[in-house]
């Protein structure tokens, strides 16, 4: 997997860098399934955390972020510290990256790119309040730096500040309506607010924009349908997931859920 330097999820582990891209992998925590559901349990309480799913984070777009306004305004010393921070990120030396990125923004506080990268590092270190402050500074200083809104949305979703995340991500959508990753995180915000119909629309928008969406989208969309008691739709999404990821650990758990759904009579495939 690869993603551009500057925005990543807290569960992304960097193993190398080349041509402005970070290479590595995402790691997930697979939650335990609930006990076998009865038909009434499905009917009364949706998924009841039956399905679960990986804590996937939206990947950035297929190209590095465009130059920001503050890139041109940043003094030379700030740019040098930022470059050192990027090198440290490439080596997955988060403490060093934090030091150099901190020096860059101390030299020029309105330098949006290192502020956003600093927020990413802080979020990886689970310092979410500091991460939020850094990326809010980036978007305030350089409102046209679209990447900051994705990072802000990611952090706010982690903090379960879903309404604030929704506002930030909608600004990202306004600036880059064709970027599916904003819609993916917006779905997470809407789901956190229990706005299941909106979450479904967001995920469907991702499918319209991305011909090869992350397989985990199917799990998330299945959860939405379970909460809406649309069991046939949920079952279909589980089938779609298994087509793409038939061998991963979560696949076996999903197969068991599907079996329970058939046994309980909520679906008749």
Secondary structure, 3 states (H helix, E strand, C coil): CEEECCCCCCCEEEEEEECCEEEEEECCCCCCCCCCCCHHHHHHHCCCCCCCCCCCCCCCCCCCCCCCHHHHHCCHHHHHHHHHHHHHHHCCCHHHHHHHHHHHHHHCCCCHHHHHHHHHHHHHCCCHHHHHHHHHHHHHHCCCCCHHHHHHHHHHHHCCCHHHHHHHHHHHHHHCCCCHHHHHHHHHHHHHCCCHHHHHHHHHHHHHHCCCCCCHHHHHHHHHHHHCCCHHHHHHHHHHHHHHCCCCHHHHHHHHHHHHHHHHCCCCC
